[in-house]
Amino acid sequence: MSILLRMKDVCKEFPGVKALEDVQLEVAEGEVHALLGENGAGKSTLIKVLGGIYIKDKGQIWINGREAEIRTVEDARKYGISIIHQELMMVPHLSVAENIFLGQEKTGSLGTVHLRRQEKEAQKLLDDFGLDVSADTLLGALTIAQQQMVEIVRAVSFGARIIVMDEPTSSLSNKEVDKLFDTVRNLKKQGIGIIYISHRMSELDEIADRVTILRDGKYIATVKAEDTTREQLVSLMVGRELSGYYTKTDTVRDEVILEVKDLSDGNMVKNVSFDLRRGEILGFAGLVGAGRTEALQNIFGLTKRVRGSVRFFGEEVNFKTPREAMRAGIGLVSEDRKKLGLFPDQSVRFNMTIGVLEKFIRCLHYNRAGERQITQEYIDKMETKVASMEQMISGLSGGNQQKVIIGRWLLAADKLLILDEPTRGVDVMAKAEIYEIMNHLAAQGLAIIMISSELPELINMSDRVVVMSHGISTGILERDELDQEKIMMLATKEPDLQEENYGKEK
């Protein structure tokens, strides 16, 4: 087995923080090597050292058996290292070909960019990868999955032999994930080594050969994926057995607080019906494009209702704006935390209280002490790990950012909380903590609607699950009926023509 990469005793320190301490990593030719650890374990720092974004303080790096000194991104590229970040580093207003050859443009004799040559070579690369995309298409016109594939093509065009994939499936549908995995397997056949970072443990069963675990900036172990159980990996990540990973008790009460019938927005949402009880965690399942998020956004007042009725605590409602829904006691935690939830350049305090600032204003006087008191109360309530409430929220782990946002909505909403992909992009320990928070809130009588693409999460945390397909609610499963096969049967159900046309504006 030829070793492409060996990192040994790598150390990196920031003011007051040892981010990496004697960390090691080894990647073989044609291997998918998963890198696991909680947020803050050192994964990102190690990858940034490898990619030339950070310079290591100590340690050695060998590429193909030769010691390498990587001090810049250009150094990393020369050594055949490419990093595909979770947020794609590409230019949407340039063509696919221009993005593939960005920084390595094909020029003519006069030094000008030879666009036709670029497009021809780019098209060959795209065809070799089986990607049904034209090289002259604007990148921004592609889906996220297609853009991700273009970035992989770009990495290979640079001659990369070591490719890092950071949470590559976080925004992909199941079909797109399958396509990505096919590409990964093809890269393996070409002898390319892949470092794969993901919080989705189920993916490791599919493609990982070996797994390296980091904890608190230190190397813990490297194990063969086929010889290790998920429970053992979790134990290595958190330093102990994680009992009660899913925390769920029966908290449902008889009182129906929300009744939705024949809901339609004239677009993605065609015919949705369900009810919700106090203290219930109601899951929403379905494939990408099923209309789950759109249905809940419509109820929350983000889009216009075309047909159907919504009753909240027995009263007919039709919220025209999110502010109206919030005043009624409803909150919505968006699936895209970074784009729609965070104020990244502001403090934890600011992000926690921005939705309820009017609570602290009396007679033109702002009650700063009251704001700080309530912020600290919710930091403690959510067990959020922060240096102080004035810390920039961008400096927190994904799980702690999510806790701040949930806390913000709990301040504003006390009757119904809608959680859209609440554990996306957070580590295994943070997931367990969020599940515990959800269970505690439900026990206090708060009703929760949870949209999730992770079937184990839906099955273990929901009292019932509404399944959607093509904008229609195709079934509601009780807790004792919940299994993956039943959910997928309803999620892939093809609605008949009459149902599909239901709710469209005449």
N, C-alpha and C positions, 0 to 999 in steps of 0.2 A: 504493500500500500504506500504510494508516493504521497508525502506530506507537502501540501501547498503552503500552509501557513502554520507557524508556531510562535505564540506569544508567551513569554515566560517572565514571571516576577514583575509584571507591569504595575507601576505605581503612578498615581496622579492625585495631587492635593490642591485644593482651593483654600482660600483664607478660612481657617477654622474647620475645614471639612476634609477628611481623607476619603476621596471618592473611589479610589482603587488602591488596594494594598496587596501586593504580591499575587496578582491575578494571572492565570494561565489559560490558554485556549489553543487547540490544535484542530486544523481542518485538513482532511485528506482530499486527494483528487477524486472527483465524482461523488462527493459526500454532501448530504444535507445535515448540517450540524446545528441543532436548535440551541438557542441561548435563552435560558429561563431565569427568572428572578422577579421579586416584587418590584413595584415602582420605587426607585431610589436604591436598587441593589447594585447599580453600577453598569448595567448593560449599555445604556446610551453613551456613557463616558468612555467605555472600552471601545465601542464602535467609532466614536469620534477620534480617538487616538489612532485607530487603524486607518481611518479615512483622512488623517492629516488636519483635522479641524482643531484638535488639541495636540500638544506636544507632551509626551510622557515625561515624568520626572526621573523614573528609573525603569530598568527592565530591558529585555531584548525582544526583537521581532525578527524572525527569519522568514523569507519568502523563497520557496523552492530550494531550501537548504542553505541560502546565503543570508547573512545578517543584513537587515535593511534599516536605514534611518529615514523615518517618515516625519517630515516637519511641515509639509504643506499638502493641500489637496492635489496639487499637480504631482508631487512625489508619489502619492498613493496611486494616482492614475498610471504613472509610469511603471509601477510595480504590478499593474493589472488588477487593482482593487476598485470596485464600484459599489456605492451605497445607494439603494433605492429607499428613500425616506418615506415615512408614513404620509407626510404631506409632500406631494409630488413636486419636484424641483424642475419644472418645465415652463415654457412660455406659450400660453394658450392662443395668442394672436399670430403666432408663426405656424407654418405648415408642419406636418408630420416629418417630412424630410429635413426641414430646417432645424427642427428639434433634435433629430437623430444625430445630425452632424454639427450641432452647436459646439463651437470651440475646436472643431476639426474640419472646418469647411473645405469643400473641394473647389480649388481655384484654377483659373485658366492662366495662360502665359502672361497676361497683364496684371495678374494678382486679383482680379475680380472673381466673385463667387460664381461658379459654374452651376446654375440652378438645375438645368436639365440633367447634367451628370449626377448631381446629388439625388434628384428624384428617381432616376433610373436605378442607382445603387441602393437607395433606401427601399424602393419597391421590391427589389430582389431579396433584401433582408426580411421585409415584412412577409413576402410569400414563403420564404424558407421557414418562417415561424408559423405559417398557416394562419396569419392574421388578415382577415378580409377587410383591409383598409387601404385607401388610395394615398400614396405618398404626398400628393398635393393638397390633401384635405387639411383645413385648419385644425390644429390640435384641440382647441376649445370646443369643436363640434362633436368630439368623441365622448363616449361614456368614460367614467372613472376607470373601469376595468380595461378598456382599450388604451387609455392613456398610460396605465400601468404597464401594459404589454409593450407599448412603444418605448417606455423607459428601460425595460429589460433589453429590447432590441438595441437601444442606444448603448447600453453597457457592453453588450457583446461586440458592437461595432468598434468600440474602443479597444477591443482585445482583452476585456476583463476575464481573469481566471478565478477571481474570488469575488462573489457577489453577495452583498448583505441585503436582506429583505426585512424591513422593519414594519411589523404589523400589516403585511400586504393584503390581508383579506378583510380588513375592518369595514370596508365600504362595498363589499362585493356580494352579489347574490350567490346562491348555491351553485348554479350553472357556471357562473364566472369563476368561482373558487375551483370547480373541477377543471376548467380550462387552464387556470393558473398552475394547478398541480401537474397537469399534462406537460406544460412548459418547463416546470421545474425538473420533471423526470427526463425530458429531452436535454436539458442543460447538464444533468448528471452524466448522461451518455457521452456528452462531449468532453467529459473530464473536468467540468467546472465545479469548484467547491462553493457551496452556498451556506451562509450563516443566516439562520431563520429565527426571527424574534416574533413571538406571538403569545398572547394571553389565553388563546383558545387551545386547551389541552388536547381536545379531540383531533386537532390537525396533526399533532405529533405522531399519532398512530398511523396516519396516512403517508407521511413523507420523511419523517426524521430517521436518520441512522443512529446518531449519537446525540446526547443532550449534556450540555454543561450548565451547571447551576451556580449562580452568584447570590450572595446574601450580605447585605451591609457593606458592599464594596470589596468583599473577599471571595476568593474561589472556594467552593464547597465540594464539588465532585463532578466527574464526567462519567456518564453511564450509557450503556447501549439501550436505545429506546425499546427494543423488543423484549428486553429482559427486565423492564421496570414498569411497575403499575403507576397509575395516575396518583394514587394515594401516597406512594413512596416519593414521587416527584414533589407533590405538595408539601410533604413533611420536610424534605430537603430545602425547599424554598423558604418556609416559614420557621424552621428550626424546631418544630414540634408537630405532633399529630394534630390535625385540624378537625376536631370532632364537631359535629353539628354544622357542617359547611352550609347546608340549607336550613334556615331557622323558620319553621312554619307551624303555627298552632291554629286551631279552629277558632276564629274570632268573628265569624259572620253572624249578623243579627237579622231578625226577620224584616226589619224596616227597609223597604225599597226606596232609595233616594233618587235614582235616575232611571227614567224610562225613555228609550229611544226607539222610534218606530218608522220604518220605511225612509230612512234618511238618505238624501241625495244632494250632491253639490253640482249636478249637471256635468261633471267631468270624471274624476277618478272614483268618486263615491256614488254608487248607483242605487243600492238598496240595502241599508244596514239597520238591523233591529237587535236590541238587547236590553237587559235591565241590570241594575247594580244595587247591591245592598250595603247598608252601613257595616263597616268593619271588614268588608270583602276585598280580597286582592283578585281582580278580574284580569286574566291574561288575554292578550290579543296576538294571534298567530296568523301567519300567511307568508307567501313568498314576496320578494321585492316587487313592488308595483301592484300589490293586492289592494291598496287603498287604506291600510290600517292607520297610518299617520294622518292622512288627509281626513279621515272620518272624525278623528278626535280633534284635529285642528278646526274642523267645521263647527263642532259642538262648542269649542273654546272661543269662537268668534273671529277666527282668522280668515275664513272664507264665507261666501254667501250661501245660504241654504236655498235650494230650489224646491225641494219637496220633503215631506216628512214632519214628524213632531218630536220635540224633546220636552220632557217634564222633569223638573228638578225640585225635589221635596214637594211633589204634588202640583206644582204650578207650571203652566206652559211657559217656556222661555225660548227666546231666539236672540242670543247675544250677537250684537253687531260689531263689537270690538272685544279684544282680550280684557280691557279694563273693566267692562261690564261683567265678564265671567269672573274676574278676580274679586270684584265687589260682592259677588254671590258666594264666594268661598271656594273657587276652583283655581288650581294652579297647574301649569304644564311645564315639565322639564324637557327641553328639546333634546333630540338625539344627537345633534351636532353641538357639543359642548363649546368647542372653540369658536365657531362662527356665530352661534346664536345665543350662547349662554354667558360667556365670559367677557369681562372688561379687563384684558390681560395686563394693562399698564396701571391698574388700580389695585388698591389694597384688598385684603380679605374683608375688612370692615365695609368698605365701599360696595363690594360685590354682594355682601350678605344683606345690606339694608337698602340698596338702590330702589327696590320695588315698593318700599313702605316709608319713604322719607317724610311723608305728610304726618305720620304718627309722632314725629319728634318736633313738629313746629307748633308753637303755641304763642299767639299774640306777637307775631313777627320775631319770636325768639326761638333759636334752634337748640334743642336739648341734647347737646353733645354727650353728656354723661349718660343719659338714658340710652342713646344709640350704642355707646360702648358697652353698657351693661347687657343689653339684649343681644349684641354680637357675641359677647363672651358666653352668655347663657347657651346660645345655639352652637357655638364651637364646642362647648362641653357636652351638650346634648347629643351632638352628632359624632363626638369623639374624634374631632378633626385635628390632625397633627400640624400645628403651625408654630413658627418661632414667636410670632406675636400677631395680633389682629391687624397691625399696620404692614405686615409682610406683603409684598406683591403676590397676587394670586398665581401669576405665571411661574413662581418659584416652587409651587406645591406639586406633588405627584398628581396623576390623573384621578386617582381615587379620592384624594382630599379636595381637589377642585370640585368633583361631583358632589361631595358632601356639603360644600359651601353653597352650591346652587340649589340642592334640595332644601337646605336650611333657609335660603332666601324665599323659596316658594312656600315653605311651611309658615313663615312669618306672614305671608300674604293670603294664604288659603288654609282654611281649617275644616273644610267639609269633603273635598275631593281633590286628590292629587293624581295627575296623569304623568306617568314616567315613560318616556320614549327611549328605549334601549338604555336603561339606567346603568348597566355595568359595562358598556362598550369601552374598550381601551383601558380598563382598570385591572390591577393585578388580583391574584386569587384571594389574598387576605382582605383587600378592600371590597371585593365582591361579597365575601362572607359578612363583613361589617355592614354593607348596604342591605343585605338580606335581613340581618338582625334588626336594623332600623325600620325597614318596611314592616316586619312582623310586629314590632313594638307599636308603630303608628296605627296599624290595623286594630291591634288590641285596645287602643284608646278610642276606637270608633271611627277613625278616618277611613274613608273608602279610597281604594287605590286601583287605578287602571294601569297595567304594565304592558307596553308593546315590547316584544322581544323576538329576535331572530334565533336565539339559543333555546332549542327545545328542552334540554334538561332544566334550564332555568324556569321555563314556563310550567313544566310538569311538576317540579318540586315546590314552587312558590305560589302557584295559583289555586284558588278555590274552585274556579271554573275557567274555561278558556273559550273565547269567541274566535272562530276561525273564519278568515276572509279569503276570497278568491275573485279576481276581476271586479273589485269594487262592491262585492256582495257578501253579506254574512252567510256562509254556507252551513254553519252548524255551531252549536254551543255544547261543549263537553263538560260533564260534571267531574269533580275531582277523582272519583273512583273509576272513571272512564279514560283518564288521561294516559295515553301512550303515544310514542312517536308515529307509529303506523296510522292510527286513527286521525291524528292531526294532519299528517301529510296527505291522506286520502281526501280530506275536506279542503286542504289548501290547494290541491291540484284539480279540484272539481271544475269542470267546464260548465258555466251557466248556460241555460238555453237562451235562445234569441230574445224571447219575451223579457226574461230577467235582465239581460244585458242592456236592452233599450229602456228599461224602466228608469224613470226619474230624469230623463233628458228633457231639456226645455223644448217645448213645442214651438 
